[in-house]
Amino acid sequence: MKFIRNIVSAGMMVSLVLVLVFTVIDVAVLQDRAFFAAQYEKNQVSQVVQVSSEDLMRITDQLLGYMKGEKEELQLDVTVRGSERPFFSQRELDHMVDVRQMVLGAMWVRRVAVVLLLAFLLFPKNRRTFCKTVVFGLPVFLLLLGVLALVASRDFTTFWWYFHVLFFSNELWILDPAVDLLVNIVPEPFFAACAIRVGIGVVLGIFALWGICFWRYRIQKRV
């Protein structure tokens, strides 16, 4: 019984990590319009695409709302280089269907993981086992995260390419900057900034969770 509880506890720790990662992505990227605006200014997107800052934020709201399932349609008309036109190409629209499914899938996994965690932690014996698992398991995850960060920092282009190959079953993500405007408003430096932002949030979350569980683990050992 103890062995089974340890295995389940390890699974719950993985659930905790998934909840942490998806929550950080949600809060630090999907809910933060100011981050997008700052990146647009930094990457001079308005000048590159020749779209006004106001329209860029309209596009952003449409994009985020679509990915989170709040809007059913992604396409909208904006003024580009002095002429009004649909902003997204058909290839971009098709690719964003895949992105939307991935984001909504991640949010669904987060909800299920939260329910499983709460159900598991209702029992005192499970809480004791879980704290021990987190204390000794999270540093391993932190090490893996460090290796991933090192790889990404050395060659983010290759890292980002492999990310798409791993998570997408087609090549719709390969966009042409001369035709597809999406890749111009969120170029590679934007995603590198996202990765740094999410990575910092996840690391801070890991330290907070580890500290709480370590404190609980020490108390439990004294009892």
KAJO-V589726 format. One record per residue. SS is DSSP state (H for helix, E for strand, - for the rest). PSI is psi in whole degrees, -180 to 180 (NA if undefined). NEAR is the number of other ideal C-beta (glycine too) atoms within 10 Angstrom. Layout:
ss=SS psi=PSI near=NEAR
ss=SS psi=PSI near=NEAR
This chain:
ss=- psi=-40 near=6
ss=H psi=-39 near=8
ss=H psi=-45 near=7
ss=H psi=-41 near=8
ss=H psi=-38 near=17
ss=H psi=-42 near=14
ss=H psi=-47 near=11
ss=H psi=-38 near=16
ss=H psi=-39 near=21
ss=H psi=-40 near=16
ss=H psi=-37 near=14
ss=H psi=-32 near=21
ss=H psi=-39 near=22
ss=H psi=-41 near=13
ss=H psi=-41 near=19
ss=H psi=-43 near=25
ss=H psi=-42 near=20
ss=H psi=-43 near=17
ss=H psi=-44 near=19
ss=H psi=-50 near=21
ss=H psi=-48 near=20
ss=H psi=-34 near=20
ss=H psi=-41 near=16
ss=H psi=-43 near=19
ss=H psi=-43 near=20
ss=H psi=-50 near=16
ss=H psi=-44 near=12
ss=H psi=-21 near=17
ss=H psi=-61 near=19
ss=H psi=-23 near=18
ss=- psi=2 near=11
ss=- psi=90 near=14
ss=H psi=-33 near=12
ss=H psi=-34 near=7
ss=H psi=-44 near=17
ss=H psi=-45 near=23
ss=H psi=-42 near=15
ss=H psi=-39 near=12
ss=H psi=-37 near=19
ss=H psi=-43 near=22
ss=H psi=-43 near=12
ss=H psi=-41 near=11
ss=- psi=5 near=18
ss=- psi=44 near=9
ss=H psi=-41 near=23
ss=H psi=-40 near=16
ss=H psi=-39 near=8
ss=H psi=-48 near=14
ss=H psi=-20 near=21
ss=- psi=52 near=14
ss=- psi=142 near=22
ss=- psi=157 near=13
ss=H psi=-36 near=12
ss=H psi=-44 near=11
ss=H psi=-35 near=17
ss=H psi=-42 near=19
ss=H psi=-30 near=14
ss=H psi=-42 near=16
ss=H psi=-42 near=23
ss=H psi=-47 near=17
ss=H psi=-41 near=15
ss=H psi=-44 near=19
ss=H psi=-49 near=23
ss=H psi=-43 near=18
ss=H psi=-39 near=15
ss=H psi=-46 near=21
ss=H psi=-34 near=20
ss=- psi=2 near=15
ss=- psi=12 near=12
ss=- psi=-20 near=10
ss=- psi=140 near=15
ss=- psi=-25 near=7
ss=- psi=140 near=9
ss=- psi=-36 near=20
ss=- psi=142 near=14
ss=- psi=156 near=16
ss=E psi=132 near=11
ss=E psi=167 near=20
ss=E psi=115 near=14
ss=E psi=122 near=16
ss=- psi=38 near=8
ss=- psi=-5 near=6
ss=E psi=138 near=8
ss=E psi=135 near=9
ss=E psi=161 near=10
ss=E psi=135 near=12
ss=- psi=-44 near=23
ss=- psi=138 near=20
ss=- psi=167 near=16
ss=H psi=-37 near=11
ss=H psi=-40 near=17
ss=H psi=-42 near=20
ss=H psi=-42 near=16
ss=H psi=-40 near=13
ss=H psi=-40 near=23
ss=H psi=-22 near=20
ss=H psi=-44 near=12
ss=H psi=-42 near=16
ss=H psi=-43 near=18
ss=H psi=-45 near=17
ss=H psi=-38 near=12
ss=H psi=-44 near=13
ss=H psi=-47 near=20
ss=H psi=-35 near=13
ss=H psi=-41 near=10
ss=H psi=-40 near=14
ss=H psi=-35 near=18
ss=H psi=-44 near=11
ss=H psi=-39 near=14
ss=H psi=-46 near=19
ss=H psi=-44 near=11
ss=H psi=-43 near=13
ss=H psi=-39 near=20
ss=H psi=-45 near=16
ss=H psi=-45 near=11
ss=H psi=-42 near=16
ss=H psi=-48 near=17
ss=H psi=-41 near=9
ss=H psi=-41 near=11
ss=H psi=-40 near=18
ss=- psi=1 near=15
ss=- psi=-27 near=9
ss=- psi=128 near=12
ss=H psi=-42 near=9
ss=H psi=-38 near=10
ss=H psi=-38 near=16
ss=H psi=-41 near=16
ss=H psi=-46 near=18
ss=H psi=-40 near=20
ss=H psi=-44 near=26
ss=H psi=-42 near=22
ss=H psi=-43 near=18
ss=H psi=-43 near=23
ss=H psi=-43 near=25
ss=H psi=-40 near=19
ss=H psi=-17 near=15
ss=H psi=-37 near=19
ss=H psi=-37 near=22
ss=H psi=-32 near=12
ss=H psi=-44 near=10
ss=H psi=-39 near=19
ss=H psi=-38 near=14
ss=H psi=-45 near=10
ss=H psi=-39 near=10
ss=H psi=-38 near=17
ss=H psi=-42 near=12
ss=H psi=-44 near=9
ss=H psi=-42 near=13
ss=H psi=-38 near=17
ss=H psi=-44 near=9
ss=H psi=-46 near=13
ss=H psi=-38 near=19
ss=H psi=-27 near=13
ss=H psi=-36 near=9
ss=- psi=84 near=11
ss=H psi=-32 near=17
ss=H psi=-48 near=10
ss=H psi=-42 near=11
ss=H psi=-45 near=17
ss=H psi=-34 near=16
ss=H psi=-47 near=13
ss=H psi=-33 near=13
ss=H psi=-46 near=15
ss=H psi=-40 near=15
ss=H psi=-38 near=11
ss=H psi=-41 near=7
ss=H psi=-8 near=11
ss=- psi=137 near=15
ss=- psi=5 near=7
ss=- psi=-176 near=10
ss=- psi=24 near=11
ss=- psi=-21 near=18
ss=- psi=-13 near=20
ss=- psi=101 near=13
ss=- psi=155 near=17
ss=- psi=114 near=9
ss=- psi=-23 near=12
ss=- psi=-19 near=8
ss=- psi=-42 near=10
ss=- psi=116 near=16
ss=- psi=-24 near=23
ss=H psi=-43 near=21
ss=H psi=-16 near=18
ss=H psi=-32 near=16
ss=H psi=-27 near=21
ss=- psi=73 near=18
ss=- psi=180 near=15
ss=H psi=-41 near=12
ss=H psi=-30 near=12
ss=H psi=-47 near=18
ss=H psi=-30 near=16
ss=H psi=-41 near=16
ss=H psi=-39 near=16
ss=H psi=-45 near=17
ss=H psi=-42 near=19
ss=H psi=-45 near=14
ss=H psi=-47 near=17
ss=H psi=-42 near=16
ss=H psi=-44 near=19
ss=H psi=-44 near=13
ss=H psi=-42 near=18
ss=H psi=-43 near=21
ss=H psi=-45 near=15
ss=H psi=-41 near=12
ss=H psi=-40 near=18
ss=H psi=-45 near=20
ss=H psi=-40 near=12
ss=H psi=-47 near=11
ss=H psi=-41 near=17
ss=H psi=-42 near=19
ss=H psi=-43 near=11
ss=H psi=-47 near=12
ss=H psi=-35 near=22
ss=H psi=-42 near=16
ss=H psi=-45 near=12
ss=H psi=-39 near=17
ss=H psi=-42 near=18
ss=H psi=-40 near=11
ss=H psi=-42 near=11
ss=H psi=-35 near=14
ss=H psi=-28 near=10
ss=H psi=-23 near=5
ss=- psi=NA near=5
